[in-house]
Amino acid sequence: MFTMYVRYMEENYFAGTYGGLLPDARLEKRVEVFMLDLLNKGNAVVNKCCKDLAQKEGAYRMLNNDSFDYNDLTEGAIGHLRRNVAGGHYLCIQDTTEANFTSHIGRIGRDDNDIGPVTKEYPNKEKTNAGFFCHPVLVINSSTAMPTGFSSISLWNRSWDKTNSIERKYKELDITQKESYRWIASALKTKKSLSEADSMTIIGDRESDIYEIFATVPDDRTHLLIRAHVDRLLSEGIKLNEKISTSKVRAFYELDVAKGKNRTKHTAKMSLKWEKVKIIHPVRRQIKSGSPAFIDVTVIEARELPESVKQGEEPISWTLLTTHNVKNATEALKYIKWYSQRWLIEELFHILKSKGLCFEDAQLETGAGLKKLIILALQVALRVMILRLCIDSSHKVNANIIFSEEEIEFMKIYMNELEGKTEKQKNPYEQGTIQWAAWGIARMGSWSGYKSHGPPGYLTMKSGLVEFYSKMDGISVLAKYLDKDYIQNMALRISGNLRH
């Protein structure tokens, strides 16, 4: 057991992620150690996540090293996913977030080719913010509802001298020349990344409602599930909204609505419709060779009935387009549930930024360095999110999908300090499972442990991880100065495996 503690500082969860992908082995090791530092300290600011001056200097050199770029780091993340996929069906959720570095533009400079304009600053619409965009595809195992990794991560920035859409004749551009092509390119990349999967469903919000994505992406093992945005013309001569509004209600169900920014906690009474339709190729765009004149999809509508809508709130309403066949209400509700998993990628962005790693506070001086950093930070943020999700999961998953053997052994010992005397204060999960480990991490983050107090939040999980790795560091220091047999016997006594 003791030797496991000693090896801890030499081996970590991210080891091997970049083997053979970077210019030399020392650089690969530096990247992996830095990722562990990000996780240990829970902060993407180099000066806060690195322990000493030597580590800080090494991290800065690595992030500023121009012998590799963020694309090389992305391949490492995708490779990690591939190693965890063998058969099965996966939900592939894509979305875009912006990385805003307006407050750092004085240090970075507007002439940096990896930084450009992002959104307008509200309420001053004339002031343009600076940064870049990040578009990952988060892969979820549909049987466990747990994240598995990333199948694609795209980064890009606009040019400061970019003309407006009218000057560029944006509507006349080929889809491959438009920024919206990211939805198609990421889906195609995902199909390659998940070559060992049995099947997949690619999920996107309204922005991804693009005719070309339906025309090019689906195949025998690839389906789409996209929220409708465009009121498209159908083969029967009417538009999509008219078709679904005049369709019969197929079923009713109830939905528990949690309290949100614009929502009151309540039980919504929902109606459910679905129809098979043929969507016509956009009339204003020329049909290219090989492009279909129409596409077959199923439209699903879930709408809250007026009787359950709370005063001052809009009714809950989802209209989804899918290439899956819908035979009954059970299948329609399954696809609605799959689409609702989109909140996971939104939560991932929160952990990356305000709820966790504070990526936008990073103090690097180049856009290229920041793009490398966000690829590494996304992988760390995903690990934090998986831990939090495990608290609610009913599936028994081994803790070694997240933690190393050394970390699990330490957790077994330290769990005695985290549990209380009563049954309600005991870890309710089977030892060695990811749920069991997540419960311990949450307790280290000052969570009460009582189910009646609600599940821990992401900040609690991040704080717990920081505390956990701080204690692991303490063990490595003890190992240098104290007798090995003494430490081992002390650890055994704490864990209850050795009698006094």
C-alpha positions as CSV (number, residue, x, y, z in Angstrom):
1,M,0.0,0.0,0.0
2,F,2.7,2.5,0.9
3,T,4.6,2.0,-2.4
4,M,1.4,3.1,-4.1
5,Y,1.5,6.4,-2.3
6,V,5.2,6.9,-3.3
7,R,4.4,6.2,-6.9
8,Y,1.6,8.7,-6.9
9,M,3.7,11.7,-7.9
10,E,5.2,9.7,-10.8
11,E,2.0,8.4,-12.3
12,N,-1.3,10.2,-12.9
13,Y,-4.7,9.9,-14.6
14,F,-3.6,11.8,-17.7
15,A,-0.4,9.8,-18.2
16,G,-0.1,8.6,-21.8
17,T,-2.7,11.0,-23.2
18,Y,-0.1,12.6,-25.5
19,G,2.3,9.7,-26.1
20,G,3.8,10.0,-29.6
21,L,1.7,13.1,-30.5
22,L,4.1,15.9,-29.5
23,P,7.7,16.6,-30.8
24,D,9.5,14.9,-27.8
25,A,8.7,12.8,-24.8
26,R,9.7,15.5,-22.3
27,L,7.2,17.9,-23.8
28,E,4.5,15.2,-23.6
29,K,5.3,14.6,-19.9
30,R,5.2,18.4,-19.3
31,V,1.7,18.7,-20.8
32,E,0.4,15.7,-18.8
33,V,1.8,17.0,-15.5
34,F,0.4,20.5,-16.2
35,M,-3.1,18.9,-16.7
36,L,-2.7,17.3,-13.3
37,D,-1.7,20.7,-11.8
38,L,-4.9,22.2,-13.3
39,L,-6.9,19.5,-11.6
40,N,-5.1,19.7,-8.3
41,K,-5.5,23.4,-7.9
42,G,-8.8,23.9,-9.8
43,N,-7.6,27.0,-11.6
44,A,-6.5,27.7,-15.2
45,V,-4.3,30.6,-14.2
46,V,-0.7,29.3,-14.4
47,N,0.5,31.3,-11.4
48,K,-2.2,29.7,-9.3
49,C,-2.1,26.1,-10.4
50,C,1.6,25.5,-10.4
51,K,3.3,24.9,-7.1
52,D,6.7,26.6,-7.6
53,L,8.7,28.9,-9.9
54,A,10.2,26.0,-11.8
55,Q,6.8,24.5,-12.6
56,K,5.4,27.9,-13.6
57,E,8.3,28.6,-16.0
58,G,7.9,25.1,-17.4
59,A,4.2,25.6,-18.0
60,Y,4.7,29.0,-19.7
61,R,7.5,27.5,-22.0
62,M,5.2,24.6,-22.9
63,L,2.2,26.8,-23.7
64,N,4.4,29.2,-25.8
65,N,6.2,26.4,-27.6
66,D,5.5,26.8,-31.3
67,S,6.6,23.3,-32.2
68,F,3.0,22.1,-31.7
69,D,-0.4,23.7,-31.6
70,Y,-3.9,23.1,-30.2
71,N,-4.7,20.7,-33.0
72,D,-2.0,18.3,-31.6
73,L,-3.5,18.6,-28.1
74,T,-7.0,17.9,-29.6
75,E,-5.9,14.7,-31.1
76,G,-4.7,13.5,-27.6
77,A,-8.2,14.2,-26.2
78,I,-9.8,12.3,-29.0
79,G,-7.4,9.4,-28.6
80,H,-8.4,9.2,-24.9
81,L,-12.1,8.9,-26.1
82,R,-11.3,6.2,-28.6
83,R,-9.6,4.0,-25.9
84,N,-12.9,4.1,-24.0
85,V,-15.3,3.2,-26.9
86,A,-16.1,-0.3,-27.9
87,G,-19.5,-0.9,-29.4
88,G,-22.6,0.7,-27.9
89,H,-24.7,3.7,-28.8
90,Y,-23.4,7.3,-28.0
91,L,-25.0,10.7,-27.8
92,C,-22.8,13.3,-29.3
93,I,-23.7,16.8,-28.1
94,Q,-22.2,19.8,-29.9
95,D,-22.3,23.5,-29.0
96,T,-20.3,26.7,-29.2
97,T,-18.9,28.9,-26.4
98,E,-16.8,32.1,-26.7
99,A,-13.6,32.7,-24.8
100,N,-13.6,36.4,-23.9
101,F,-10.3,38.1,-23.3
102,T,-11.3,41.7,-23.7
103,S,-9.8,42.7,-20.3
104,H,-6.5,41.2,-21.4
105,I,-6.3,42.7,-24.9
106,G,-3.7,45.2,-23.8
107,R,-1.3,42.4,-22.9
108,I,-2.1,40.2,-25.9
109,G,-2.5,42.9,-28.6
110,R,-5.0,43.3,-31.4
111,D,-2.4,42.1,-33.9
112,D,-2.4,38.6,-32.5
113,N,-3.6,36.3,-35.3
114,D,-5.3,33.9,-32.8
115,I,-7.5,36.6,-31.2
116,G,-10.4,38.5,-32.9
117,P,-13.8,40.1,-32.4
118,V,-16.5,38.1,-30.6
119,T,-19.8,39.4,-29.3
120,K,-20.8,43.1,-28.9
121,E,-20.7,44.3,-25.3
122,Y,-24.1,44.9,-23.8
123,P,-25.4,47.6,-23.4
124,N,-22.7,49.3,-25.4
125,K,-23.4,47.6,-28.7
126,E,-20.7,49.6,-30.5
127,K,-17.9,48.1,-28.4
128,T,-16.6,44.8,-29.7
129,N,-15.2,42.1,-27.3
130,A,-12.0,40.2,-28.1
131,G,-11.4,36.5,-28.0
132,F,-12.1,33.3,-29.9
133,F,-14.7,30.5,-30.2
134,C,-14.6,27.0,-29.0
135,H,-16.9,24.2,-30.4
136,P,-16.5,20.8,-28.8
137,V,-18.5,17.6,-29.2
138,L,-19.2,16.0,-25.9
139,V,-19.8,12.2,-26.1
140,I,-22.2,10.5,-23.7
141,N,-22.7,6.8,-23.2
142,S,-26.4,6.4,-23.7
143,S,-26.7,3.4,-21.5
144,T,-25.1,5.0,-18.5
145,A,-25.8,8.7,-19.3
146,M,-22.2,9.4,-18.4
147,P,-19.7,11.5,-20.4
148,T,-17.0,9.5,-22.2
149,G,-14.9,12.2,-23.8
150,F,-14.6,14.5,-26.8
151,S,-14.9,13.4,-30.4
152,S,-14.1,16.8,-31.8
153,I,-12.9,20.2,-30.6
154,S,-12.8,23.2,-33.0
155,L,-11.3,26.6,-32.3
156,W,-11.4,29.7,-34.5
157,N,-11.4,33.4,-34.4
158,R,-12.7,36.1,-36.7
159,S,-10.6,38.7,-38.4
160,W,-10.8,42.3,-37.1
161,D,-11.2,43.6,-40.7
162,K,-13.9,41.1,-41.6
163,T,-16.7,42.7,-43.6
164,N,-20.3,42.4,-42.7
165,S,-22.6,39.7,-44.1
166,I,-24.1,42.0,-46.7
167,E,-20.8,43.0,-48.1
168,R,-19.6,39.3,-48.2
169,K,-22.9,38.2,-49.8
170,Y,-23.1,35.7,-47.0
171,K,-26.3,34.0,-48.3
172,E,-24.7,33.2,-51.6
173,L,-21.6,31.6,-50.1
174,D,-21.1,27.8,-50.2
175,I,-21.9,26.1,-46.9
176,T,-18.2,25.1,-46.5
177,Q,-17.3,28.8,-46.5
178,K,-19.7,29.8,-43.7
179,E,-19.0,29.7,-40.0
180,S,-22.1,27.5,-39.5
181,Y,-20.2,24.7,-41.4
182,R,-18.6,23.9,-38.0
183,W,-21.8,21.9,-37.1
184,I,-21.3,19.7,-40.2
185,A,-17.5,19.4,-39.9
186,S,-17.7,18.5,-36.2
187,A,-20.3,15.8,-37.0
188,L,-18.2,14.3,-39.8
189,K,-15.1,14.3,-37.5
190,T,-17.2,12.6,-34.8
191,K,-18.1,9.8,-37.2
192,K,-14.4,9.1,-37.6
193,S,-13.6,9.4,-33.9
194,L,-16.3,6.9,-33.0
195,S,-15.4,4.3,-35.7
196,E,-15.6,1.6,-33.0
197,A,-19.1,2.5,-31.8
198,D,-22.1,0.6,-33.0
199,S,-24.2,3.8,-33.5
200,M,-24.4,7.4,-32.5
201,T,-26.9,10.3,-32.4
202,I,-25.5,13.8,-33.0
203,I,-27.4,16.4,-31.0
204,G,-27.5,20.1,-31.7
205,D,-29.5,23.2,-30.8
206,R,-31.4,25.6,-33.2
207,E,-28.2,26.9,-34.8
208,S,-27.5,23.4,-36.2
209,D,-30.8,23.3,-38.1
210,I,-29.1,23.4,-41.5
211,Y,-30.4,21.5,-44.5
212,E,-26.9,20.3,-45.5
213,I,-26.3,18.6,-42.2
214,F,-29.3,16.3,-42.8
215,A,-28.1,15.8,-46.4
216,T,-24.5,14.8,-45.6
217,V,-24.1,13.4,-42.1
218,P,-26.7,10.5,-41.5
219,D,-25.9,7.0,-42.5
220,D,-26.7,3.5,-41.3
221,R,-25.1,4.1,-37.8
222,T,-25.4,7.9,-37.5
223,H,-28.6,9.7,-36.6
224,L,-29.4,13.4,-36.0
225,L,-31.5,15.0,-33.3
226,I,-31.8,18.7,-33.7
227,R,-34.0,21.4,-32.4
228,A,-36.0,23.0,-35.2
229,H,-35.3,26.7,-36.0
230,V,-36.4,27.2,-39.6
231,D,-40.1,26.9,-40.6
232,R,-39.2,24.7,-43.7
233,L,-41.4,24.0,-46.7
234,L,-42.6,20.4,-46.9
235,S,-43.3,18.2,-50.0
236,E,-47.0,18.4,-49.4
237,G,-46.9,22.2,-50.0
238,I,-47.3,23.4,-46.4
239,K,-44.7,24.5,-43.9
240,L,-43.4,22.6,-40.9
241,N,-45.1,24.7,-38.2
242,E,-48.5,24.4,-39.9
243,K,-48.0,20.7,-40.2
244,I,-47.3,20.0,-36.6
245,S,-49.8,22.5,-35.3
246,T,-52.6,20.8,-37.1
247,S,-51.5,17.3,-36.2
248,K,-53.3,15.2,-33.6
249,V,-52.0,14.8,-30.1
250,R,-50.6,11.3,-29.7
251,A,-50.1,11.2,-25.9
252,F,-49.9,13.2,-22.7
253,Y,-47.3,13.1,-20.0
254,E,-46.1,15.0,-17.0
255,L,-42.7,16.7,-16.6
256,D,-41.1,17.8,-13.3
257,V,-39.7,21.3,-14.0
258,A,-36.9,22.5,-11.7
259,K,-36.7,26.1,-10.6
260,G,-34.7,28.2,-13.0
261,K,-33.9,31.7,-14.1
262,N,-37.2,32.1,-15.8
263,R,-39.1,29.1,-14.5
264,T,-41.1,28.3,-11.4
265,K,-40.7,24.8,-10.0
266,H,-43.8,22.9,-11.0
267,T,-45.2,19.8,-12.7
268,A,-45.9,20.6,-16.3
269,K,-48.7,18.7,-18.2
270,M,-47.4,18.1,-21.7
271,S,-48.9,17.1,-25.0
272,L,-46.8,14.9,-27.4
273,K,-47.0,14.9,-31.2
274,W,-44.9,13.4,-34.0
275,E,-45.1,13.2,-37.7
276,K,-43.0,11.8,-40.6
277,V,-42.3,14.6,-43.1
278,K,-40.3,15.3,-46.3
279,I,-38.4,18.6,-46.1
280,I,-37.8,20.3,-49.4
281,H,-34.4,21.6,-50.4
282,P,-34.3,25.4,-49.7
283,V,-35.9,27.1,-52.7
284,R,-33.5,30.1,-52.9
285,R,-30.4,27.8,-53.1
286,Q,-29.4,25.9,-56.2
287,I,-29.5,22.1,-55.8
288,K,-25.9,20.9,-56.3
289,S,-24.9,17.6,-57.8
290,G,-25.4,14.8,-55.3
291,S,-27.5,16.9,-53.0
292,P,-31.0,15.4,-52.4
293,A,-34.1,17.4,-53.4
294,F,-35.7,16.5,-50.1
295,I,-34.9,14.7,-46.8
296,D,-37.0,12.4,-44.7
297,V,-37.2,13.3,-41.0
298,T,-39.6,12.9,-38.1
299,V,-40.7,16.0,-36.3
300,I,-41.5,15.7,-32.6
301,E,-43.3,18.4,-30.6
302,A,-43.6,18.4,-26.8
303,R,-45.7,21.4,-25.6
304,E,-47.0,22.4,-22.2
305,L,-50.8,22.5,-21.8
306,P,-52.2,26.0,-20.9
307,E,-53.6,24.6,-17.6
308,S,-50.2,24.0,-16.1
309,V,-48.4,27.2,-17.4
310,K,-47.4,29.4,-14.5
311,Q,-48.5,33.1,-14.7
312,G,-46.0,35.3,-16.4
313,E,-44.1,32.3,-17.9
314,E,-43.9,31.0,-21.5
315,P,-45.2,27.4,-22.0
316,I,-42.5,24.8,-22.3
317,S,-42.1,23.8,-25.9
318,W,-39.7,21.7,-27.9
319,T,-39.9,21.0,-31.6
320,L,-37.2,18.4,-32.6
321,L,-36.2,17.0,-36.0
322,T,-34.7,13.5,-36.0
323,T,-33.6,10.9,-38.5
324,H,-34.7,8.2,-36.0
325,N,-38.0,6.5,-36.7
326,V,-40.7,7.1,-34.1
327,K,-43.1,4.2,-33.7
328,N,-44.8,5.1,-30.4
329,A,-44.9,7.6,-27.5
330,T,-42.2,5.7,-25.6
331,E,-39.7,6.2,-28.4
332,A,-40.7,9.9,-28.8
333,L,-40.1,10.5,-25.1
334,K,-36.8,8.7,-25.3
335,Y,-35.6,11.1,-28.0
336,I,-36.8,14.1,-26.0
337,K,-34.9,12.8,-23.0
338,W,-31.8,12.4,-25.2
339,Y,-32.1,16.0,-26.4
340,S,-32.4,17.2,-22.8
341,Q,-28.9,15.9,-22.2
342,R,-27.7,19.1,-23.9
343,W,-27.6,20.7,-20.5
344,L,-24.4,18.7,-19.9
345,I,-22.3,20.7,-22.4
346,E,-23.7,23.9,-21.0
347,E,-22.6,22.8,-17.5
348,L,-19.2,21.9,-18.9
349,F,-18.8,25.5,-20.2
350,H,-19.7,26.8,-16.7
351,I,-17.1,24.6,-15.1
352,L,-14.5,25.8,-17.6
353,K,-15.3,29.4,-16.8
354,S,-17.3,30.9,-13.9
355,K,-18.1,27.8,-11.9
356,G,-14.7,26.3,-11.8
357,L,-11.4,26.8,-13.7
358,C,-11.9,30.5,-14.4
359,F,-10.3,30.0,-17.9
360,E,-11.0,33.6,-19.0
361,D,-8.8,34.8,-16.1
362,A,-5.8,33.2,-17.7
363,Q,-2.9,35.6,-18.0
364,L,-1.1,34.3,-21.1
365,E,0.3,36.8,-23.7
366,T,-0.6,35.0,-26.9
367,G,-3.8,33.6,-28.4
368,A,-2.0,30.5,-29.5
369,G,-1.1,29.8,-25.9
370,L,-4.7,30.4,-24.8
371,K,-6.0,28.0,-27.4
372,K,-3.7,25.3,-26.1
373,L,-4.8,26.0,-22.6
374,I,-8.5,25.6,-23.4
375,I,-8.0,22.2,-24.9
376,L,-6.3,21.0,-21.7
377,A,-8.8,22.8,-19.4
378,L,-11.7,21.2,-21.2
379,Q,-10.4,17.8,-20.3
380,V,-9.9,18.7,-16.7
381,A,-13.4,20.3,-16.5
382,L,-14.9,17.1,-17.9
383,R,-13.3,15.1,-15.0
384,V,-14.9,17.4,-12.5
385,M,-18.2,17.1,-14.2
386,I,-18.1,13.3,-14.3
387,L,-17.5,13.2,-10.5
388,R,-20.5,15.4,-9.8
389,L,-22.8,13.4,-12.1
390,C,-21.7,10.1,-10.4
391,I,-23.5,11.2,-7.2
392,D,-26.9,10.9,-9.0
393,S,-26.0,7.9,-11.2
394,S,-27.7,4.6,-10.5
395,H,-25.1,2.7,-12.5
396,K,-22.2,1.0,-10.7
397,V,-19.0,2.2,-12.5
398,N,-15.5,1.5,-11.2
399,A,-13.7,4.5,-9.8
400,N,-10.6,3.6,-11.9
401,I,-12.3,5.3,-14.9
402,I,-11.4,8.5,-13.2
403,F,-8.9,7.8,-10.4
404,S,-5.6,6.0,-10.3
405,E,-5.0,3.0,-8.1
406,E,-3.0,5.1,-5.7
407,E,-5.8,7.6,-5.4
408,I,-8.4,4.9,-4.7
409,E,-6.3,3.4,-2.0
410,F,-5.8,6.7,-0.3
411,M,-9.6,7.3,-0.5
412,K,-10.2,4.0,1.3
413,I,-8.1,5.2,4.2
414,Y,-9.3,8.7,4.4
415,M,-13.0,7.8,4.1
416,N,-12.9,7.1,7.9
417,E,-12.3,10.8,8.4
418,L,-15.2,11.8,6.1
419,E,-17.9,9.5,7.5
420,G,-19.9,10.3,10.6
421,K,-21.1,8.0,13.4
422,T,-24.7,7.6,12.2
423,E,-25.9,5.6,9.2
424,K,-27.1,8.9,7.5
425,Q,-23.5,10.1,7.7
426,K,-22.0,7.0,6.1
427,N,-21.0,6.7,2.5
428,P,-24.0,4.9,1.0
429,Y,-22.2,3.6,-2.1
430,E,-20.2,0.4,-2.7
431,Q,-16.5,0.9,-2.0
432,G,-14.4,1.2,-5.2
433,T,-17.2,2.6,-7.3
434,I,-17.1,6.1,-8.8
435,Q,-20.2,7.1,-6.8
436,W,-18.3,6.1,-3.6
437,A,-15.3,8.2,-4.6
438,A,-17.5,11.2,-5.7
439,W,-19.2,11.1,-2.3
440,G,-15.8,11.4,-0.6
441,I,-14.7,14.2,-2.8
442,A,-17.9,16.1,-2.2
443,R,-17.4,15.7,1.6
444,M,-13.9,17.1,1.2
445,G,-15.5,20.1,-0.5
446,S,-17.6,20.8,2.6
447,W,-20.8,19.0,1.5
448,S,-22.9,17.8,4.4
449,G,-23.4,14.3,3.1
450,Y,-27.1,14.4,3.8
451,K,-29.3,13.6,0.8
452,S,-32.0,15.8,2.3
453,H,-29.7,18.8,1.8
454,G,-29.5,18.2,-1.9
455,P,-26.6,17.1,-4.1
456,P,-23.3,18.9,-4.1
457,G,-22.6,21.5,-6.8
458,Y,-19.7,21.8,-9.2
459,L,-17.9,24.4,-7.1
460,T,-18.1,21.9,-4.1
461,M,-16.7,19.1,-6.3
462,K,-13.9,21.3,-7.5
463,S,-13.0,22.4,-4.0
464,G,-13.1,18.8,-2.9
465,L,-10.7,17.8,-5.6
466,V,-8.3,20.6,-4.6
467,E,-8.4,19.4,-1.0
468,F,-8.0,15.7,-2.0
469,Y,-4.8,16.4,-4.0
470,S,-3.5,18.6,-1.4
471,K,-3.6,15.7,1.1
472,M,-2.0,13.4,-1.5
473,D,0.8,15.9,-1.8
474,G,1.2,15.8,2.0
475,I,1.7,12.0,1.8
476,S,4.5,12.4,-0.7
477,V,6.3,14.8,1.6
478,L,5.9,12.4,4.6
479,A,7.4,9.6,2.4
480,K,10.6,11.6,2.1
481,Y,11.3,12.1,5.8
482,L,9.5,9.4,7.9
483,D,10.2,5.7,8.3
484,K,8.3,3.8,5.6
485,D,7.2,1.0,7.9
486,Y,5.9,3.5,10.4
487,I,3.8,5.3,7.7
488,Q,2.4,2.1,6.3
489,N,1.3,0.8,9.8
490,M,-0.2,4.2,10.5
491,A,-2.2,4.1,7.3
492,L,-3.4,0.6,8.0
493,R,-4.6,1.6,11.5
494,I,-6.5,4.5,10.1
495,S,-8.2,2.3,7.5
496,G,-9.1,-0.3,10.2
497,N,-7.0,-3.1,8.7
498,L,-4.6,-3.4,11.6
499,R,-5.5,-3.7,15.3
500,H,-3.6,-1.8,18.0
